[in-house]
Amino acid sequence: MKSILPGALDAVKVSVIFSFMAWLKNRIHGRFLNRMPVKEADVVQLAPGQMNFRTIEIWGRDAFVLKIASDAYASFTARPHPGWIGFLLPVSWTGVFRMNGYRHQPNQASYLDGTHDYTVACQESFRLLVGVRRNVMNAVITEISGTVDMDFLSGSRVFGDCAECAMELEEMIASLQADTQKNAETFEGMNLSEDQERAVVAQMANWLLEKMEKPTPAWLGQIEDYHITTTVRDAIRTRPISEHVQLDDLYKIAGVGKNRLHQSFVNVYGAPPVRYLNMRRVWRARQFLLDPTNTDCKIGDVASQFGYPSSGRFAKNYQDVFDELPSNTVKRAKSMARR
């Protein structure tokens, strides 16, 4: 495991561990998405295993700090709000940490300018995410530098030599944890005071001013592999989940050949197109089964709804990925609904 903060995962002491699907439904599609400056989010588990998620959330009016740890290999795609910018600092991970097809190296961080979608694909990762309102960051940078440059914050990119910033941010989070109290019942997280929020924004502004003066390893909005896969992904999402998408259709959608499409998916998601489509389908089926409003459904009907030729084929595929039968997932969803 690559790491710039040894033992960082062990430091997530106040995190709440829960089913990723429960998090996805209650957080991304509920209160969490309402607080996050994200217009749309999409998650696909890309390898067998249990998807567990641990977070620490610290919220302010114009900034927020998240500390995120996840297990199973998955991709997370977000369509951010253009009124916000973000800083993503991968701390540790297993294998490859992909951001829009770029392979993150230790001590690197991504600056997200809010105008592009971004996709993270990783396994057993621990990362820090800071968000700041664009107009607030512009004002602070102008105050610090004494100049006004409206294009200064344009262009998502990768920065190097970020170990010190990550450690400073870790120390800040630890301090904020000590000064605030988490509301574990509502999952609304901790709150930043005005002074704490100003400190977070000032630290990020100084860091950004320093990094913008140095060459960037990658411009995240200009990676061709990501544009190819995004074109395909957006086209797939408009089709019924039960529809079998042929590879020939994907080549036509992307406007590239078989080898180019294959390599683009591997570079962005760490998985070829066929596996991505299959995992997306079974993941969507799992979302459906974990929804408390669907607990009276028949497994055969679900298999048909998600394009499987038989309930037996669906059950085997499902168990291979999630290590449980669809019927067991439904039982668990019923139990969770009664709590």
N, C-alpha and C positions, 0 to 999 in steps of 0.2 A: 504493500500500500504506500503510495506517495503521500508525503505529509510535510507541511511546513510548521505544524504545531503538534508535536508528538503528544498522544493521549488526548487530543482535542475532543474526540467523541465521548470520552469518559467525563468531560467537563460539563456535559449537558445534564446537570443534576436535577433541574426543576422541570424538565420536559415531561410532557404527558405522552405516553405511548399508547397508540390506539390503532385500530384497523385503518389502513390508508383509504379504503373506500368510505368508511364512516367520516373520515376527515374530508374526503373529496366532496361528499354530498352535503355535509353540514358546514363546511368551511368555504370551499371554493364556490359552491352554488348557494351559499347562504351568507352568514355574517362576514366570513373571511373575505369573500369576493367583494362584498359591499365596502369593505375597508381598503382592500388592495386597489391600487390604480391600474387595474387590468380590465379591459373591455371583454376579453374572451380568454378562456384557458382550456387546454386539451392535454390529457394525460394518457399515455399508452404504456402498459407494462410489457417489456420486450423480452423477458426471459422468465423461466419458471422460478417460483419462490413466493414468499409472503411479503407483501409490500407494507412495511411499517414506516411510520413517519413520526419524527419528534421535532417539536418546534419550541422556540422561545420567541415571543412577540412583544415588542415594545413600541407603542404607538404615540405619535404626537399629532398636532394639527397639520404641520407642514413637512413632517419627516417621520420615518419609521425605521426600525432595525429588527431584522429577523435572523434567527439562528436556526438552521435547518439541518436535520440529519435524516437520511433515508437509506433503505436496505436494498431491495430487489432492483435489478437493472430496469430502468424505465426512462421514457422521454417526457419532458414537460415543456409544452409550447404555450407561450403567452403573447397576447396582443395588448401591449401596454397603452396607457393613456398618454397622449403627446404632451400633456401638461406636467408630466413627471419625468425625472431621470433616475437612473439606478446604478448601483455599484455592486457587482457580484464578485465575491472573493471565495473561490474554492479553497478549502483548507486541506482536506484529505479525501482520497477516493481510491477505489480499487480499479485496476485496468486503465481505461481511457476516460477522461472527462471531456466531453464534446460540447462545444458551444457554437451553434450554427455551422457545424462541420469543422470548426477549428479545434485542434487538440491542445487543450490547456496544458501548460507546463507548470511545475511547482513555482510558487512565488509570483504567479501572474494573476491578474484580475481583469474583469470585463466592465467597461463603462457602457451603459445602455442609455441611448439618448431619447428613448420613448417614441421614435418614429418608425421603428422596424419591429416586426415579430422577432422573437428569439426562441430557440429550442435548446434545452439542456438535455443531454443523454448521458447517464452515468450510473454507477453502482456503488453501494456502500459509501456514500459521499457525505461529507460534512461541509457546509458552506454558510457564508454570511451574506446577507443582502441588505443594503441600505437604500431607501428611496427618499428623494427630496423633490419638492415642487420646483419646477423649472424656473419660475419667476423669482422664487425665494433664493435659489442658488445663483441666479444671474445678479441679483441685488447684492448678495454677500461677496461674490467674486469682484464686482465693480467696486465695492467698498474697500476690499483688500488691495486690489491691483491699481485702483485709480483710473482704470480705462473701461470703456464700454465696447464690447464686441459681441453682437447678437449671434454671430456664427460660432462663438467659442464652444458652445455645448453641442454642436451638431456633429453627427457621425459616431455611431457605436464602434468601439474599438477595444483592443486588448492592450493592457499595460504590463510592463515587467517590473521586477524588483519591488514586489509589494508585500514581502514578508513583514516588514516593520509596520506597515499600515494595518495588516491583519492582526498583529499582536496588540497594537494600540486599540483597535476596535474591540478585540476580545476583552481587554482591560476595561474599556468603557462599558461594555455589556455587563461585565461582572459588577462594576460599580452601580450601574443602573438597577441591576437585580437587587442589590443590597438596599437601594433607596426606595424601591417600589414593591408592591405586593401583587402577586398574580391572582386573578379571580378564576379559580379552577372550575367553578360550576358553569359559568357562561362562556368560558374560553375567550373572553374579551382581551386577555393579555394585560400587560403592564402599560402604564401611561407615562409619557415624557412630560416633565414640567417645562415651562417656557425656557428656563435657564439651561436645562439639559438639552432641549431641542436646539437651542442656539449653539451649544457646544458641539453637537453632532454635525450640524450644517457647516460650522466653521472648520472643523477638522476635515470634512470631505472637500470643502472648497480649497483649503490649503494643499491638500493632497492632489486634487485635480489640477491646480495651477502648476504644481511641480511636475506632474506626469505629462501634461500637455506639451511641455517643452522638449520631451524626449521622443525618439522614433518609436512607432507602435509596431508590434509584431504582426498585427492583423486588423483589418477593417471589417467588422462583423456584418455590415450591410452589403458588402461587395464580394461575398464568397459565392461562386457560381453553383457549387453543389447545393447550397441552401436554397437558392432560387429555383433550382430544378425540383427538389423535393417539396418545396412549398407549393409550387404549381400543382404537383400531383396530389398532395395532401388536401389542398383546398377543393380540388375537383372531386376527390373521393368523398369528402364530407357532405357534398350536395346530393349524393346518391343514397338510395335506401340501403340500410345495413345488411339486408338479406340478399342484395344483388352481388353476384360473383363478378368481380372485376378481373378481366383478362389482362395478362401482361402486355399484349399487343396494344390494348387500350391505353395503358400507361405510357408506352413509348410515344404514341400519337399525342397524348396530352402534354408530355414533357418536351416533345420535339427533339428527342435524342435517341440514340441507338440503345440496344440491350446492354452492352457492356458499360456505357456511360451512365445509364440509369442505375444499374446495379452498384457501381462504384460510388455514385452520389449518395444512395441510401446508406451504404456501409459507412461512408465518411460522416454523415450527419447523425444517423441513428445507431450505427454499429450493427445493423441488421440489413439483409437484402430485402428487396420489395415484397417478395412472397411471404417471408416471415413477418414483416411489418404488418401486412394486411391480415394475416392469420391471427397474430397476437392482438391486433386492434379489434378484431371481431369477437374473440373470446373475452377480451377485457370489457367490451361493451356489454356482453351478455352477463358478465359478473356484476357490473353496475346495475343492470336491470334486476337481477336476482336479489341483490342486497337492498333494493328499494322496498321499504316496509309496505308500500301500497301494492306491491306485486307478489305478496307471499302466498296468494291463493292460485297462482298460475300453475299450469301443467308443464312439466319439463319438456314433453314432446312439442308443445306449442311454442315454447321458448326456442327450442332447437330450430324449428321451422322459421320462426320470426327472424333468426339471425343467420339463416342461409345454410344450415346443416342438413344433410340428406336424411339423417336419422337421429333419434335421441341417443342411441348407443354411440354413434360417432361423436356426437356433442359431448356426452358424458366422459368419454375417454380423453378427448382433447382437453376438456376442462380439468380433469383430474391430473393429467400430465403437467399442466401449468400451475395449478393452485393446490395440488396435493389434497384435494377433497372433491367429493361428488357434488354436482349442482344441487341435489336434494339436501345435502348437509348445509350448504350455503343458505338455502331457503329457511331451514330450521333455525339457523343462527340469526337470520334477519328477523324472524318472528320473535325470537327471544329478546333481541335488542329492542324491538318495537314495544314490548310489554314493559320495559323498564321505565 
